Amino acid sequence: MLCISAKEFLFWKKKQLSKGGDYESFAVLLDCVGGIRTNDLNFIGLNPEGKLYLKKNLEFLESVWNDHLIKSCPIQYLCGTTFWRDLKLKVTNKVLIPRPETELIVDIVFNIFRKKSEKLFFAELGTGSGAISIALALAYPLSDGVATDIDQDALEIAIKNYINSSQQSNLKFYCGNWWSPLESYKGKLDLAISNPPYIPKDTYEKLPKEVKNFEPKVALLGGEDGLKHIREIINKAPLFLKKKGWLILENHFDQSEKVKQILIKNKFTSIETVKDLSGIGRFTIGRYK
Ligand SMILES: C[S@@+](CC[C@H](N)C(=O)[O-])C[C@H]1O[C@@H](n2cnc3c(N)ncnc32)[C@H](O)[C@@H]1O
């Protein structure tokens, strides 16, 4: 650990932020690489005469920050880490950086299944870094979960994240196209969740470069209209869900009505759009009969 004065640190911090970038990314850098917790950052300004301890020196932190600004590479990939709900997750460019708005998907599950002692059997399709499945496996310790992804490299990150976050063994990982690795679980799921790739092709082409140049295309692109994967997931869900089992999907900001219609066509009931914190109909949920 390197000891520096708070005054020197505050001067350096001001200089870095004046170059550009956002405060949240800077806080991720300081926490993941520098070892300064975001909560502690606020206190440093209150005591400029004090001292603080860093895991890496200011020159090193500055070089990572410059890299982020020059290449527009997400800071989470440069640091190899992100924070999501109360998890600290490893991320590489093989997985989507889990978004803050997706955190709500876990709260939707909490609202449906209120007892944490429930013995659920859940599946997450397209787990990426494993964020959603790991949060659920930890929250419902008596449950069993299965998490799938088409990309073996992504699954390896998810497995590492599960091992790092949990002492449990209630989550299994499978590689394959949507439902296909889950053939042996037909009719057994209480709940299936997915945040699939849902960006329409023309929108994908215009994504900001920090997303398009760095995050995996397979995690973002949802075909011509963005609904290719959502259709496939919904069409086959009735084979895998128990009677009255729930399907919870994240969708693009303007897709909830279309997703609702696909669910109706597939005989789902209790269909509802759930808004995110910005009031966008971000999630569509339903039960199979
Ligand atoms: C939007 S990302 C979501 C990742 C993670 N669940 C999250 O919320 O941060 C979509 C994930 O679906 C996976 N995926 C894409 N196509 C797939 C397919 N055909 N079958 C299974 N998984 C797929 C991608 O590799 C990616 O990890």
The ligand as a MOL file (V3000), in Angstrom:
LIG
                    3D

  0  0  0     0  0            999 V3000
M  V30 BEGIN CTAB
M  V30 COUNTS 27 29 0 0 0
M  V30 BEGIN ATOM
M  V30 1 C -27.6530 -8.6770 -23.2600 0
M  V30 2 S -26.4880 -9.9130 -22.8360 0 CHG=1
M  V30 3 C -27.0190 -10.2180 -21.1610 0
M  V30 4 C -25.9260 -10.7110 -20.2610 0
M  V30 5 C -26.3290 -10.7630 -18.7880 0
M  V30 6 N -27.4350 -11.6560 -18.5660 0
M  V30 7 C -26.6810 -9.3750 -18.2880 0
M  V30 8 O -27.8630 -9.1000 -18.0590 0
M  V30 9 O -25.7750 -8.5640 -18.1330 0 CHG=-1
M  V30 10 C -27.1040 -11.3050 -23.7230 0
M  V30 11 C -26.3510 -12.6190 -23.5060 0
M  V30 12 O -26.9890 -13.6140 -24.3270 0
M  V30 13 C -25.9870 -14.4450 -24.9070 0
M  V30 14 N -26.5490 -15.0090 -26.1520 0
M  V30 15 C -26.6370 -14.4140 -27.3700 0
M  V30 16 N -27.1980 -15.2510 -28.2510 0
M  V30 17 C -27.4910 -16.3950 -27.5840 0
M  V30 18 C -28.0900 -17.6290 -27.9560 0
M  V30 19 N -28.5030 -17.8520 -29.2030 0
M  V30 20 N -28.2480 -18.5700 -27.0060 0
M  V30 21 C -27.8200 -18.3510 -25.7280 0
M  V30 22 N -27.2390 -17.2010 -25.3160 0
M  V30 23 C -27.0750 -16.2310 -26.2270 0
M  V30 24 C -24.8160 -13.5160 -25.1420 0
M  V30 25 O -23.6070 -14.2400 -25.2580 0
M  V30 26 C -24.8930 -12.5980 -23.9180 0
M  V30 27 O -24.0930 -13.1040 -22.8660 0
M  V30 END ATOM
M  V30 BEGIN BOND
M  V30 1 1 1 2
M  V30 2 1 2 3
M  V30 3 1 2 10
M  V30 4 1 3 4
M  V30 5 1 4 5
M  V30 6 1 5 6
M  V30 7 1 5 7
M  V30 8 2 7 8
M  V30 9 1 7 9
M  V30 10 1 10 11
M  V30 11 1 11 12
M  V30 12 1 11 26
M  V30 13 1 12 13
M  V30 14 1 13 14
M  V30 15 1 13 24
M  V30 16 1 14 15
M  V30 17 1 14 23
M  V30 18 2 15 16
M  V30 19 1 16 17
M  V30 20 1 17 18
M  V30 21 2 17 23
M  V30 22 1 18 19
M  V30 23 2 18 20
M  V30 24 1 20 21
M  V30 25 2 21 22
M  V30 26 1 22 23
M  V30 27 1 24 25
M  V30 28 1 24 26
M  V30 29 1 26 27
M  V30 END BOND
M  V30 END CTAB
M  END
